[in-house]
Amino acid sequence: MKKIFCEVRRLAEFEKDLKKLSKKFRTLEEDLDTFIQKQLKLYHKLHIPNKGIFHISGLGILYPKIYKAKKFACRSLKSTGAASGIRVIYAYYEKEDIIELVEIYYKGEKENEDRERILKYYRHKSD
């Protein structure tokens, strides 16, 4: 697989989220790779907006930018396509060209992102 970003990292909490969800949605790991290779490449490298990735505002974090992906195609969720209900929260370090995966959750089990987790990792970086 061709490397698109200098680095793609995962927070430990993200790994836990992914492991838990992977038991329910078997294709999730592969779907995540596809998401990074296709959606994030289009959005961050080719600057093509897809109306499924949003900058999360109101956090008071200037750098890195924190994003929420609402369009995430999960093959284990049949007939839902990109509006599967899987949400991915990630940080993008534009200067360093690094994606850091923060949180993944299923909208049917959890309403919104964990803002405390985001602030725990990124509040001090932009101060």
C-alpha positions in Angstrom: 0.0 0.0 0.0 1.4 3.4 -1.0 2.2 5.7 1.9 0.1 8.9 1.7 1.0 10.7 4.9 4.4 10.8 6.6 2.8 8.9 9.5 -0.5 7.7 10.7 -0.6 7.2 14.5 -3.2 5.8 16.8 -3.8 6.8 20.4 -4.1 4.0 22.9 -7.7 4.8 23.5 -8.4 4.7 19.8 -6.9 1.2 19.7 -9.3 0.2 22.5 -12.3 1.7 20.7 -11.3 -0.1 17.5 -10.8 -3.4 19.2 -14.2 -3.2 20.8 -16.0 -2.1 17.7 -14.2 -4.7 15.5 -15.9 -7.5 17.4 -19.2 -6.1 16.2 -18.1 -4.9 12.8 -15.6 -7.4 11.3 -14.5 -5.3 8.4 -13.7 -2.2 10.4 -9.9 -2.5 10.3 -9.9 -2.8 6.5 -12.5 0.0 6.2 -10.3 2.2 8.3 -7.4 1.7 5.9 -9.6 2.4 2.9 -10.9 5.6 4.7 -7.3 6.8 5.2 -6.2 5.9 1.7 -9.2 7.5 -0.1 -11.1 10.0 2.0 -8.3 11.6 3.9 -6.1 11.7 0.8 -8.9 13.5 -1.1 -9.5 15.9 1.7 -6.0 16.8 2.9 -3.8 16.1 -0.1 -6.0 16.9 -3.1 -8.1 19.5 -1.2 -11.4 18.1 -2.4 -14.1 18.6 0.2 -16.5 15.6 0.5 -19.0 17.2 3.0 -18.3 14.3 5.3 -15.3 15.6 7.2 -15.6 18.6 9.5 -13.2 20.6 11.5 -14.4 20.5 15.2 -14.6 24.1 16.4 -15.0 25.5 19.9 -12.2 23.4 21.4 -9.8 26.2 21.7 -7.1 24.1 20.0 -5.2 25.9 17.2 -2.8 23.2 16.3 -3.2 20.4 15.3 -6.6 20.8 13.7 -9.1 18.3 15.0 -11.6 16.7 12.6 -14.7 14.5 12.7 -15.4 12.2 9.8 -19.1 11.5 9.5 -18.9 9.7 6.2 -17.2 6.4 6.9 -18.1 3.4 4.7 -18.3 0.3 6.9 -19.0 -2.8 4.9 -20.2 -4.7 8.0 -23.1 -2.2 8.2 -25.0 -3.4 5.2 -27.0 -1.0 3.0 -25.9 2.1 4.9 -23.0 3.1 2.6 -20.9 6.1 3.7 -23.6 7.2 6.2 -22.9 4.1 8.3 -23.0 5.7 11.7 -19.3 5.1 12.3 -17.5 8.3 13.4 -13.8 8.9 13.4 -12.1 11.7 15.3 -8.6 12.6 14.3 -5.9 15.3 14.5 -4.0 16.5 11.4 -0.6 18.0 11.8 -0.3 19.7 8.5 3.3 20.9 8.8 4.5 17.4 9.8 2.0 15.6 7.5 0.8 13.3 10.4 -2.6 11.9 11.0 -3.3 10.9 14.6 -6.4 8.8 15.2 -8.1 9.9 18.4 -11.5 8.2 18.6 -13.8 5.8 16.7 -17.3 5.2 17.7 -20.7 3.9 16.5 -23.4 6.6 16.5 -25.9 4.0 17.6 -24.1 3.6 20.9 -22.7 7.0 21.6 -24.0 10.4 20.5 -20.9 12.6 20.3 -17.1 12.7 20.4 -15.3 12.6 23.7 -14.2 16.2 24.0 -12.4 15.5 27.3 -10.2 13.0 25.5 -9.4 15.5 22.8 -8.6 18.3 25.3 -6.5 15.9 27.3 -4.2 15.3 24.4 -4.2 18.6 22.5 -5.1 21.5 24.7 -1.4 22.0 25.8 0.0 21.6 22.3 -1.6 24.8 21.0 -1.0 27.0 24.1 
